[in-house]
C-alpha cells in the first residue's frame, strides 16, 4: 500500500479533501477518521460527494487545471526554445513526460501492468500517441516562429476539431448554445491571433 501524499488531496470548505488520484474522487474527513475509506456505505459516499463537492463538476475542475498547466507549458516552452531546434525540444519534453508519469502513478498507488490492456485499447492509445507527437511538433515549431500569446489561441481551435470529431464518431451532441460558444471561442482566438 502506498502512502497518501500531502499534495495528493485538496481541502475544501467543508473540511473534506478530494483525493486527486482516486478513481471515484472519494471525499474523506480531515479529522483523521477513515470511515469514508473503509467502504462502509457506497450510498453514503455518493451523498457525501454530491453534497460536499460544491457546484462545480469534477470534469470542470480537471479541465480548468489542464488549461492552467497548458498556459504555463506554453510560456516555459517558448522560453526554452530560444536556441533549440523545436523538434529536439519536443523529444526532450516527451522524455521528461515519459519519466514523470510512471513516478506519479507509483506514488499514487495506481500502477498496473500496461501489457494487460486489451488490443483495442492499445490501438487507440497508440494512434492517440502518434497524434500527440505530431501535435507537439507543430506546436513547438509554431512557438519557435511566433509569439506564445498568438500561437496558443490558434492552437485552441482544437476545440472545434474535438467537437466535430466527437459529433461524428462519439455520438456527442452539443446544444445550440454549446455550438455558438465553441464558435465564439474559436473565432475569438483566431481574431486575436490575426490582429496581432
C-alpha positions as CSV (number, residue, x, y, z in Angstrom):
1,X,0.0,0.0,0.0
2,X,1.4,3.3,-1.0
3,X,1.1,6.4,1.3
4,X,-1.3,9.2,0.7
5,X,0.9,12.1,-0.1
6,X,0.0,15.5,1.3
7,X,-0.1,17.0,-2.2
8,X,-2.5,14.3,-3.4
9,X,-5.5,16.0,-1.8
10,X,-7.2,19.3,-2.0
11,X,-9.1,20.5,1.1
12,X,-12.4,22.3,0.6
13,X,-14.7,24.5,2.6
14,X,-16.5,21.6,4.3
15,X,-13.3,20.3,5.9
16,X,-13.0,17.4,3.5
17,X,-10.3,16.6,1.0
18,X,-10.6,15.4,-2.6
19,X,-8.2,12.6,-3.4
20,X,-6.6,13.6,-6.7
21,X,-5.7,10.1,-7.6
22,X,-8.7,8.0,-6.6
23,X,-10.9,6.8,-9.4
24,X,-14.1,7.9,-7.6
25,X,-12.6,11.0,-6.1
26,X,-13.9,10.0,-2.7
27,X,-14.2,12.8,-0.1
28,X,-12.5,12.0,3.2
29,X,-12.7,13.8,6.5
30,X,-9.6,15.6,7.5
31,X,-10.1,15.0,11.2
32,X,-8.4,11.6,10.8
33,X,-11.5,9.4,10.6
34,X,-11.2,6.6,8.0
35,X,-14.8,5.8,7.9
36,X,-15.3,7.0,4.4
37,X,-12.4,5.0,3.1
38,X,-13.3,1.7,4.7
39,X,-16.3,1.2,2.3
40,X,-19.0,1.3,5.0
41,X,-21.6,2.6,2.6
42,X,-21.3,3.3,-1.1
43,X,-24.6,5.2,-1.0
44,X,-23.3,7.4,1.8
45,X,-20.2,8.1,-0.2
46,X,-22.3,9.2,-3.2
47,X,-24.2,11.5,-1.0
48,X,-21.0,12.9,0.5
49,X,-19.6,13.6,-2.9
50,X,-22.7,15.3,-4.2
51,X,-23.2,17.4,-1.0
52,X,-19.6,18.4,-0.4
53,X,-18.1,18.8,-3.8
54,X,-19.9,22.1,-4.4
55,X,-21.5,23.3,-7.6
56,X,-18.5,22.6,-9.9
57,X,-18.4,19.1,-11.5
58,X,-15.2,17.2,-11.3
59,X,-14.6,17.2,-15.0
60,X,-14.7,21.0,-15.0
61,X,-12.1,21.2,-12.1
62,X,-9.7,18.9,-14.0
63,X,-10.3,20.7,-17.3
64,X,-9.6,24.0,-15.6
65,X,-6.4,22.6,-14.2
66,X,-5.5,21.4,-17.7
67,X,-6.0,24.9,-19.0
68,X,-3.8,26.4,-16.3
69,X,-0.9,24.0,-16.9
70,X,-1.3,24.3,-20.6
71,X,-0.8,28.1,-20.3
72,X,2.3,27.6,-18.1
73,X,3.6,25.0,-20.6
74,X,3.3,27.4,-23.5
75,X,5.3,30.2,-21.7
76,X,8.0,27.8,-20.4
77,X,8.3,26.1,-23.8
78,X,8.7,29.5,-25.6
79,X,11.4,30.5,-23.2
80,X,13.2,27.1,-23.6
81,X,13.1,27.3,-27.4
82,X,15.3,30.3,-27.8
83,X,18.4,28.4,-29.0
84,X,17.0,24.9,-29.6
85,X,15.6,23.1,-32.6
86,X,11.8,22.7,-32.0
87,X,11.8,19.0,-32.9
88,X,14.7,18.3,-30.5
89,X,12.8,20.2,-27.8
90,X,9.7,18.1,-28.5
91,X,11.8,14.9,-28.0
92,X,13.2,16.3,-24.7
93,X,9.8,17.2,-23.4
94,X,8.4,13.8,-24.4
95,X,11.2,12.0,-22.5
96,X,10.5,14.1,-19.4
97,X,6.9,13.2,-19.5
98,X,7.7,9.5,-20.0
99,X,9.8,9.7,-16.8
100,X,7.4,11.8,-14.8
101,X,4.2,9.9,-15.3
102,X,5.4,6.5,-14.1
103,X,6.6,8.1,-10.9
104,X,3.3,9.8,-10.4
105,X,1.4,6.6,-10.9
106,X,3.6,4.7,-8.5
107,X,3.3,7.5,-5.9
108,X,-0.5,7.4,-6.3
109,X,-0.6,3.6,-5.9
110,X,-2.3,3.3,-9.4
111,X,0.5,1.4,-11.2
112,X,-0.6,-1.7,-13.1
113,X,0.8,-3.8,-15.9
114,X,0.2,-1.9,-19.2
115,X,0.6,-5.1,-21.2
116,X,-2.6,-6.4,-19.7
117,X,-4.6,-3.8,-21.6
118,X,-6.8,-5.0,-24.4
119,X,-5.6,-4.9,-28.0
120,X,-8.3,-2.4,-28.8
121,X,-7.1,-0.1,-26.1
122,X,-3.5,-0.4,-27.3
123,X,-4.6,0.6,-30.9
124,X,-6.5,3.7,-29.8
125,X,-3.8,4.8,-27.3
126,X,-1.1,4.1,-29.9
127,X,-2.8,6.3,-32.5
128,X,-3.5,8.9,-29.9
129,X,0.2,8.9,-29.0
130,X,1.1,9.4,-32.7
131,X,-1.4,12.3,-33.0
132,X,0.0,13.8,-29.8
133,X,3.5,13.7,-31.2
134,X,2.5,15.3,-34.4
135,X,0.6,18.0,-32.5
136,X,3.6,18.7,-30.3
137,X,5.9,19.0,-33.3
138,X,3.6,21.5,-35.0
139,X,3.1,23.3,-31.7
140,X,6.8,23.7,-30.9
141,X,7.6,24.8,-34.4
142,X,4.8,27.5,-34.2
143,X,6.2,28.6,-30.8
144,X,9.7,28.8,-32.3
145,X,8.5,31.1,-35.1
146,X,5.8,33.2,-33.3
147,X,4.8,34.7,-30.1
148,X,3.2,32.4,-27.5
149,X,0.3,34.8,-27.0
150,X,-0.5,34.5,-30.7
151,X,0.2,30.8,-31.2
152,X,-1.9,29.4,-28.3
153,X,-5.2,30.9,-29.4
154,X,-4.8,29.3,-32.8
155,X,-3.8,26.0,-31.2
156,X,-7.1,26.2,-29.2
157,X,-9.0,25.8,-32.4
158,X,-8.6,22.2,-31.5
159,X,-11.9,22.8,-29.5
160,X,-13.8,22.9,-32.8
161,X,-11.9,19.9,-34.1
162,X,-12.8,17.9,-31.0
163,X,-16.4,19.0,-31.1
164,X,-16.7,18.0,-34.7
165,X,-15.0,14.6,-34.3
166,X,-17.0,13.8,-31.2
167,X,-20.2,14.7,-33.0
168,X,-19.2,12.3,-35.9
169,X,-17.7,9.4,-34.1
170,X,-18.6,9.6,-30.4
171,X,-22.3,10.5,-30.8
172,X,-21.9,13.6,-28.6
173,X,-24.5,16.3,-29.4
174,X,-23.7,19.8,-28.0
175,X,-26.7,22.1,-27.7
176,X,-27.2,25.1,-30.0
177,X,-25.7,27.3,-27.2
178,X,-22.8,24.9,-27.0
179,X,-22.0,25.2,-30.7
180,X,-22.3,29.0,-30.5
181,X,-20.0,29.1,-27.6
182,X,-17.4,26.9,-29.4
183,X,-17.6,29.2,-32.5
184,X,-17.2,32.3,-30.4
185,X,-14.2,30.8,-28.5
186,X,-12.6,29.6,-31.7
187,X,-13.4,32.7,-33.7
188,X,-12.3,35.0,-30.9
189,X,-8.9,33.2,-30.6
190,X,-8.4,33.3,-34.3
191,X,-9.3,37.0,-34.5
192,X,-6.9,37.7,-31.6
193,X,-4.0,36.0,-33.3
194,X,-4.6,37.5,-36.7
195,X,-4.9,41.0,-35.2
196,X,-1.5,40.6,-33.5
